[in-house]
Amino acid sequence: MAGKHEHTHGHDHDHDHDHGHSHGHGHDHDHQHGHSHGHDNDHGHGHSHAAHDHDHDHGHAHPHPHPHAHTAREFQPDEKIHSYYQILGLALKELLLEKKIFTSQELRKAIEARDTITPALGAKIVARAWTDTAFKARLLRDANAACKELGIDVGPTHLVAVENTDTVHNVVVCTLCSCYPRAVLGLPPSWYKSREYRARIVSEPRSVLKEFGTVLPEYMEVRVHDSTADMRYLVLPARPKGTEGMSEDALAALVNRDSMIGVSLADSSAKS
Amino acid sequence: MNVIFQPGQRVRVRDDYPPGHIRTPFYIRGKVGHVTRVFGEFENPERLGMGLPGMPKKTLYEVRFRQADVWPNYNGPVHDTVDVDIYQHWLEKA
């Protein structure tokens, strides 16, 4: 069960979640560190499917054998399995609400605010760096300050931008859990949090990159960043050739999420 | 700020396996690399992880390792690297 796999070091220390709120969406089953389901209070009365894998992205139901027939009017609860840490998170959330540390409305707003962050924010930073070399220099020196110039407040995150060049390709992982530059990319994809990615990208990065369709020449240095501590890494992908003269907005459209994690390159097909 | 290693300096990660919330990955313990950046001082996660105050703060470094030095059977070129963020008390002179 995915909810447990982040806990290889045994603590519920939520160092990547600045707000500590729970999250109420179906695609968050695989969240680590005691994230709970903020909106749905259906636990405790659903039937569970013990072998069901909840580690998918978007809460879509996929076919699996049902042990019993449903009648037309039977209430169909969401299928959820709560891990030990998810139950702990739910209990904590309920206590915080009961003690009026924050309100349900504040919690809802915090979740909504987090969900507004998408990789488009990171792409905006990248496109500016591609078109303004002075900005790029500032970004590489102090990413938090550079983001502020663009009106992006990364909060308590310590953001570090690493630049892909003709000779160096950067790729990011957190082998200990799933640290990710959420402040500029939003929620990480589920594969980023998988044990397979975390173990393999650090030990056989070129094989993993190849599986993502990214084949790099031998002469390049593949540089893996294991974000084991307080810093969060944003890859500044190389600007594709043939994009000279494109507007910043058009360039931003070439910057895909995976290129800012480092498993892919920015799209070279120019859109306008 | 308590900084005892400088960029360029060779360092060895302590080959030590204490219990608790340790943010130095197993695969890098005992390995030798070089400091590439000094990030500053941060609260000690080993204390925070126990629910204790994170003081005194620990200096955090970015340390670069050659993959060939980390993985005996590394299947890429010798210039491939891995950067790991490591707190000062996990590093020693190499």
Interface residues (C-beta under 8 A of the other chain):
Chain A: H9 G10 H11 H13 H15 H158 T175 L176 V202 S203 E204 P205 R206 S207 E218 Y219 E221 V222 R223 V224 H225 D226 S227 T228 A229 D230 M231
Chain B: G20 H21 I22 R23 T24 P25 Y27 I28 F39 F42 P45 L48 G49 L60 E62 R64 Q67 V70 W71 Y74 N75 G76 P77 H79 D80 T81 V82 D83 V84 D85 I86 Y87
